[in-house]
Amino acid sequence: MYGHAAERFGDMPAFATRQAPGKWRPTSFREMHRRGRELATALIELGVEAREHVGLLGDNRLEWILADYGVQMCGAADVPRGRDVTDAEIQFIFNHAGVRVAMVETRALAERVQALRGELPDLREIILLVPESGDPDGVRHLADLIERGRKLREEGDRRVEERVAGIRPDDLFTLIYTSGTTGTPKGVMLTHANMISQLENIPLDVACTDRIVSVLPVWHIFERVFEMLAISRGCCTYYSSVRTLADDMRDVEPTFMGSAPRLWESVHQRILKRVKNSHPVRRALFHTAYFLSHYYKESAFFLCGHALDLRNRPWWATWTLGTMHALRWLILLPWYGFFNAAVLERLRLVVGGAFKGSVSGGGALSREVDQFFNYLGIPVLEGYGLTETAPVLAVRTPEKLVLGSVGPVIPQTELRIVCLETGRILYPDPDRADLGRGRRGEIAVRGPQVMKGYYRYPEATENALRDGWMHTGDIGLVTFNDCLRIVGRCKETIVLSSGENLEPAPIEIRLLQSPLIEQCMVVGQDQRFPGALIVPSREGFSDRGLEADELADLIGRPEVRAMLEHEIRERVSAREGFKGYERIHAFTLLDEAFSTGDELTSLFKLKRHVVAEKYRRLIETMYNHSDH
């Protein structure tokens, strides 16, 4: 695929690196392939064997993907993690994977790996991706290896071509250790066949005229597939960061990007804050424009068959609702057209002027945020998958943009919904006319993207892959317009002492919509009622007139607790669709935020077991106090 891209797209830009605001340095497909072969040649000379595991620690940048080119073309597989990797994770992953050669992005990372050499008996080479002043001794530089490979190829060294020719479809492309949201990291074995199946089956219409911004962690398989897709289709990928993303979006005017829910939540809050602080006339114009857009788009979605259908509406109900939506659409059309051009178009410039859409993955989008952007005219195409499925299983497309779902499963993927108690197949059930649509259970899948297994972990592999089906651990259902809807997570389900089961994610999503709550986690396993750990938002309370330099100063104020109690009561209520046993009856405030690499994964998912253990005594105290 790398070779075909170089031949087909030649000197077109494949990647662009930000040098200054508005200034980018492009690298062509041909140059990437040439430098990748040179690096692979040097790695072979260095002793890297075919099917060996090479460590790769770093974040989004050209040197990362160049290192990936080199590793793939010498027939090896990389073992990637981000810069936020802990020393304990480095030690466990490198030893478990048998890493002998490690590529690291920064001097600080190189020094950390050097300091661990005594605990890493297999490691013999460290390669620094980006040279810095004062580099540690005994560390090789990526640029030097590429230069060495260039000379070897000029002398006629063609071992790379031999290695590439020897790669089999079931050879490892990458060995990704999960973030450990549920315990010890497991090495997910993804093959070349897994990756190619994704490039062949992901139904995204991108071509060589598209521009893609990269901001998610590239070591994560979701962003990785986006970059592979861009290479295969001839798109240029622009490397950005969370810090510069807003400026880069305006400058690059991307057409597509991979994203995470947290990014859209942040943009949503920023837009609403800007509207709140604007002139009353502008504020009124925005609310009028969004009101019209909301109901216009809602009717348009229904008429196009994009309305979520969980109950199998009879034909007469569909006809009646369709007539009502058609009338509303016609009435709103001229008003929407005017306000869309006059007001909403300016808001859409926050993602550039050429944006086609974004696939959001790595977690659930809240209903409010999902509707906001899609009704605003910024298509957010939520997808679903796992690291173990390379990762995409289902994704919304412009042709099947059903809000509240993650879209239909992609081609060549088989789906089952399995009863959690009995293991019986609820969908597809040939004995039912509706095939079992609308019935909840565990999602099980089978397809060419499913992993080879967990590396050196046969018990976990057997538990996940049963009778050829990958059991995801997620709870879902198939809608009556044949889209997948995610309801919760088997392992996250909280069982109260009353026997009631509740899913924490919908409650957390609702709480996080409060401007006063920065982060939260719902707890309550084996308790009488659910509780919550809350990280207050200093910015949110500042807007309410309560300033604080530190969170510790904020959480000690009685008025802060009172305001949060009111927010929780209002947002998790019967009026908002929550049942009595789902309402929060106790909460405790934390004086430090959850951080990436500790309580959060690189995609901001909660490591629930880490949080529960870290704050175990606080949780016990919260419930003991509530009992009194």
SVG drawing of the C-alpha trace seen along z (x, -y; Angstrom):
<svg xmlns="http://www.w3.org/2000/svg" viewBox="-52 -44 80 66">
<polyline fill="none" stroke="black" stroke-width="0.4" points="0.0,0.0 2.9,-2.4 4.5,-1.6 1.3,-2.0 0.7,-5.3 4.2,-6.5 3.7,-5.4 0.2,-6.8 0.5,-10.1 4.2,-10.8 5.1,-14.4 1.8,-15.3 2.0,-16.2 1.4,-13.2 2.1,-14.9 2.5,-18.5 4.4,-19.7 3.5,-23.0 6.6,-25.2 4.8,-28.5 1.2,-29.8 0.1,-29.5 3.3,-27.9 3.6,-24.2 6.4,-22.0 5.1,-19.3 6.6,-15.8 5.5,-14.0 4.4,-10.4 7.5,-9.5 9.8,-11.1 8.1,-9.2 8.4,-5.9 12.1,-6.5 13.0,-7.6 11.0,-4.7 13.0,-2.2 16.2,-3.8 15.3,-3.6 14.2,0.1 17.5,0.9 19.4,-0.6 17.2,1.3 17.9,4.5 21.7,3.8 21.1,3.0 19.9,6.5 16.1,6.1 14.6,9.4 11.5,10.1 8.4,10.3 10.4,8.7 8.7,6.2 10.1,2.7 9.1,0.2 7.7,-3.2 7.1,-5.8 5.8,-9.2 3.0,-11.4 1.7,-12.8 4.5,-14.0 6.1,-13.2 9.0,-11.3 6.5,-8.9 4.8,-7.9 8.3,-7.7 9.4,-5.3 6.3,-3.3 7.2,-3.1 10.6,-1.8 9.4,0.8 6.8,2.1 9.1,2.3 11.7,4.3 9.0,6.9 8.7,6.1 5.8,4.9 5.8,1.8 4.7,1.7 3.4,-1.9 2.6,-4.1 2.3,-7.9 4.7,-10.2 2.6,-10.0 3.5,-6.4 4.6,-5.6 7.8,-3.9 5.8,-0.9 4.1,-0.6 7.4,-0.8 8.9,1.9 5.8,4.2 5.2,3.7 8.8,3.9 9.5,7.0 6.3,8.7 6.7,7.9 10.4,8.7 11.4,5.3 15.1,5.2 15.0,1.9 13.1,-1.1 12.3,-4.3 11.5,-7.3 10.4,-10.8 12.2,-13.0 15.4,-13.2 13.4,-13.1 11.8,-9.8 15.3,-8.4 16.7,-9.3 13.8,-7.5 14.3,-4.4 18.0,-4.6 17.3,-4.7 15.3,-1.6 17.9,0.4 18.6,2.6 14.9,3.6 14.8,4.2 17.1,7.2 16.1,7.6 16.6,3.9 19.9,3.2 19.2,0.1 17.5,-3.3 16.7,-5.5 15.8,-9.1 13.3,-10.4 13.9,-14.1 17.6,-15.2 17.9,-17.6 20.9,-19.4 22.5,-17.2 21.3,-13.9 22.2,-11.0 25.1,-8.7 24.5,-5.5 21.4,-6.7 21.2,-6.6 19.5,-9.3 16.7,-8.6 18.3,-11.0 21.7,-9.2 20.0,-5.8 18.2,-7.1 21.5,-8.5 23.2,-5.2 20.3,-3.4 20.6,-5.7 24.3,-4.8 23.6,-1.1 20.9,-1.3 23.2,-3.3 25.6,-0.3 22.9,2.0 21.4,3.3 17.9,4.6 17.1,6.6 14.0,4.4 12.4,5.6 13.0,9.2 11.5,8.5 8.4,6.8 7.9,9.8 8.0,12.1 5.3,10.4 2.1,12.6 -1.4,11.4 -1.5,12.8 1.8,11.3 1.6,8.6 1.2,5.0 1.2,3.7 1.1,4.9 -1.0,2.4 -1.2,2.7 -4.6,1.6 -4.7,-1.4 -5.6,0.8 -9.1,-0.7 -10.0,2.7 -6.6,3.9 -3.3,5.1 -2.6,4.0 -3.1,6.7 -1.2,6.8 -3.7,6.7 -2.3,8.5 -3.4,6.7 -2.3,8.1 -1.7,6.7 -5.0,8.3 -6.8,6.6 -5.6,3.2 -6.2,3.7 -9.8,4.9 -10.4,1.5 -9.1,-0.4 -11.3,1.6 -14.5,1.5 -14.6,-1.9 -17.3,-3.7 -15.8,-7.2 -15.7,-9.2 -12.2,-10.8 -9.9,-11.4 -6.6,-13.0 -8.3,-16.5 -9.1,-16.1 -7.1,-17.6 -7.1,-15.8 -6.0,-17.3 -4.4,-14.8 -4.9,-15.6 -5.7,-12.3 -2.9,-10.1 -1.4,-8.4 -0.4,-5.3 -4.2,-4.7 -5.6,-2.4 -8.4,-4.9 -6.1,-7.7 -3.7,-5.2 -6.4,-3.9 -7.3,-7.4 -3.6,-8.0 -3.5,-4.7 -6.7,-5.7 -5.2,-9.1 -2.1,-7.4 -4.2,-4.9 -6.5,-7.6 -3.8,-10.3 -4.9,-12.8 -2.5,-15.2 -2.4,-14.8 -1.6,-18.0 -0.1,-17.4 -1.8,-19.6 -2.2,-19.6 -4.9,-20.4 -3.2,-23.7 -3.0,-24.9 -6.1,-23.2 -8.4,-26.2 -5.8,-28.2 -4.9,-25.2 -8.5,-24.5 -8.9,-28.0 -5.6,-28.0 -5.8,-24.5 -9.5,-24.4 -9.6,-20.6 -12.3,-18.5 -12.1,-15.6 -10.6,-14.6 -10.8,-11.9 -12.0,-13.2 -13.1,-12.2 -16.2,-13.3 -14.1,-15.5 -13.0,-17.7 -16.6,-18.4 -17.7,-19.0 -14.9,-21.6 -15.9,-23.3 -19.6,-23.2 -18.8,-24.9 -16.6,-27.5 -19.3,-28.4 -22.0,-28.7 -19.7,-30.8 -19.0,-33.1 -22.7,-33.5 -23.4,-34.2 -20.9,-37.0 -21.9,-38.5 -24.2,-41.5 -27.9,-40.8 -28.9,-41.2 -26.2,-38.7 -27.3,-36.4 -31.0,-36.6 -29.9,-36.0 -28.0,-32.9 -30.8,-31.4 -33.3,-32.2 -31.1,-30.6 -30.4,-27.5 -34.1,-27.1 -35.0,-27.2 -32.1,-24.9 -33.0,-22.4 -36.5,-21.9 -35.7,-22.2 -33.0,-19.6 -35.1,-17.3 -37.8,-17.2 -35.3,-16.8 -33.7,-13.8 -37.1,-12.2 -38.1,-12.7 -34.7,-11.2 -35.2,-8.1 -32.5,-9.3 -34.7,-9.5 -33.9,-7.0 -36.5,-4.2 -36.5,-2.0 -40.1,-0.9 -40.9,0.2 -43.5,-2.5 -46.6,-1.2 -47.0,-2.5 -49.8,-4.9 -47.7,-6.5 -44.8,-7.0 -47.2,-8.5 -48.8,-10.8 -45.4,-11.9 -44.0,-12.3 -46.9,-14.6 -46.3,-16.8 -42.6,-16.9 -43.1,-17.8 -45.3,-20.7 -42.9,-21.9 -40.0,-21.6 -41.8,-23.7 -42.8,-26.4 -39.3,-26.7 -37.4,-26.5 -37.3,-30.2 -36.6,-31.3 -33.9,-28.6 -32.3,-29.6 -31.9,-33.2 -30.6,-32.6 -28.4,-29.7 -26.5,-32.0 -26.6,-35.1 -25.7,-33.5 -24.8,-29.8 -22.3,-30.0 -20.1,-32.2 -20.2,-29.7 -19.3,-26.8 -16.0,-28.6 -14.8,-27.4 -13.9,-24.1 -12.8,-25.9 -14.7,-26.7 -14.5,-23.4 -15.4,-20.9 -17.2,-17.7 -17.3,-16.0 -15.6,-14.1 -15.8,-10.6 -15.9,-10.7 -14.7,-7.6 -13.3,-6.5 -16.4,-7.2 -20.0,-8.2 -21.1,-11.6 -23.7,-13.2 -27.1,-13.6 -27.0,-17.4 -23.6,-17.8 -24.4,-15.3 -27.6,-17.2 -25.9,-20.6 -23.3,-20.1 -25.4,-18.1 -28.2,-20.6 -25.7,-23.4 -24.5,-21.9 -21.2,-20.4 -21.6,-16.6 -20.3,-14.6 -20.3,-10.9 -20.1,-8.9 -18.4,-5.5 -17.9,-2.4 -15.2,0.1 -12.4,1.5 -8.7,1.8 -9.4,5.5 -11.3,4.8 -8.7,2.6 -11.0,0.6 -14.1,-0.2 -17.2,2.0 -19.9,-0.5 -19.9,-4.2 -22.5,-6.8 -22.2,-8.1 -23.8,-11.2 -26.2,-8.7 -27.1,-7.0 -26.7,-9.8 -29.0,-8.5 -28.5,-10.6 -28.4,-8.5 -26.8,-5.6 -23.3,-4.7 -24.6,-3.9 -24.8,-0.5 -22.0,2.1 -19.4,1.8 -19.2,4.3 -17.9,7.9 -18.8,7.5 -21.3,9.9 -23.2,8.7 -25.0,10.5 -26.8,9.3 -26.4,11.9 -28.4,12.3 -26.2,11.5 -27.7,14.1 -28.3,17.1 -26.0,16.4 -29.0,16.9 -28.8,14.9 -31.4,12.1 -30.4,10.7 -30.6,11.9 -33.4,14.2 -35.0,15.9 -38.1,16.9 -39.1,13.2 -40.4,11.1 -38.3,8.2 -35.2,10.4 -34.9,9.2 -34.3,5.5 -34.7,3.4 -33.6,6.1 -30.7,5.3 -27.7,7.6 -23.9,7.9 -22.5,7.1 -20.6,9.9 -18.9,9.5 -17.1,11.5 -15.2,10.2 -11.8,9.6 -10.9,6.8 -11.0,8.9 -7.6,9.3 -5.5,12.4 -5.6,12.5 -3.9,11.2 -0.1,11.7 1.0,14.4 -2.4,14.3 -4.3,17.4 -6.9,17.3 -8.0,13.7 -8.0,14.6 -10.3,17.6 -12.6,15.5 -12.9,12.7 -12.9,14.9 -15.6,17.6 -16.6,19.8 -15.1,17.4 -17.0,14.4 -15.5,11.4 -17.4,10.6 -17.0,6.8 -18.3,6.4 -20.5,3.6 -24.3,3.6 -26.2,2.5 -29.2,3.1 -30.1,2.9 -32.6,0.1 -35.5,0.7 -33.7,-1.4 -30.7,1.1 -28.2,-1.0 -26.3,0.0 -27.0,-1.8 -24.7,-1.5 -26.4,-1.4 -23.7,-0.7 -20.8,1.5 -21.1,4.9 -18.1,4.4 -19.1,0.8 -22.6,1.8 -23.2,0.9 -25.3,3.4 -27.0,1.8 -27.7,3.7 -31.4,3.7 -30.4,5.7 -31.1,2.8 -28.5,2.5 -27.6,-1.0 -25.2,-2.3 -23.0,-5.1 -22.1,-6.5 -25.5,-8.3 -25.5,-9.8 -21.9,-11.0 -22.6,-12.5 -25.5,-14.4 -23.5,-15.7 -20.6,-16.8 -23.0,-19.1 -23.1,-21.3 -20.7,-24.2 -19.9,-23.7 -18.6,-20.1 -15.2,-19.5 -15.0,-15.7 -17.0,-13.1 -17.4,-9.3 -20.5,-7.5 -19.9,-4.9 -22.2,-2.6 -21.4,1.1 -23.3,3.0 -24.6,-0.2 -28.2,-1.3 -27.9,-4.2 -25.4,-5.7 -23.0,-8.3 -20.5,-10.5 -16.9,-11.8 -17.0,-15.3 -14.1,-17.6 -15.6,-21.1 -14.9,-23.5 -12.9,-26.6 -13.8,-28.4 -17.5,-27.6 -17.6,-28.8 -15.6,-31.9 -18.4,-32.7 -20.8,-32.5 -18.7,-35.0 -16.8,-32.5 -13.0,-32.9 -10.4,-30.4 -6.7,-29.8 -6.9,-26.1 -9.6,-23.5 -8.9,-22.9 -10.0,-26.5 -13.1,-26.0 -14.4,-22.7 -14.3,-24.0 -17.0,-26.6 -20.6,-25.6 -22.1,-27.6 -20.1,-25.5 -21.6,-22.3 -25.0,-23.8 -24.8,-24.9 -23.5,-21.5 -26.2,-19.7 -28.8,-21.8 -27.1,-21.0 -27.1,-17.3 -30.7,-17.3 -31.8,-19.2 -29.8,-17.2 -30.3,-13.7 -34.1,-13.7 -37.3,-12.1 -37.9,-15.0 -34.6,-14.2 -35.6,-10.6 -33.7,-9.0 -35.4,-6.4 -35.5,-6.7 -32.7,-4.3 -30.4,-6.2 -30.5,-9.5 -27.4,-10.6 -28.0,-10.7 -24.4,-11.4 -21.3,-13.0 -17.9,-14.0 -15.7,-16.8 -12.1,-16.1 -9.3,-18.7 -7.4,-17.5 -8.5,-16.7 -8.2,-13.3 -5.0,-13.2 -4.1,-11.4 -1.8,-8.5 -3.1,-8.1 -6.9,-8.1 -7.5,-8.7 -6.4,-6.9 -5.0,-9.0 -8.5,-9.3 -9.8,-10.6 -11.6,-7.4 -11.9,-6.8 -9.8,-4.0 -12.6,-3.1 -10.6,-0.6 -7.8,-3.1 -10.1,-5.9 -12.1,-3.5 -8.9,-2.3 -7.3,-5.7 -10.3,-7.2 -11.5,-4.1 -11.5,-5.7 -13.2,-8.8 -16.0,-6.7 -16.3,-4.6 -16.6,-7.8 -19.2,-9.3 -21.4,-6.3 -20.8,-5.9 -21.8,-9.6 -24.8,-9.1 -26.0,-6.1 -26.1,-8.4"/>
</svg>
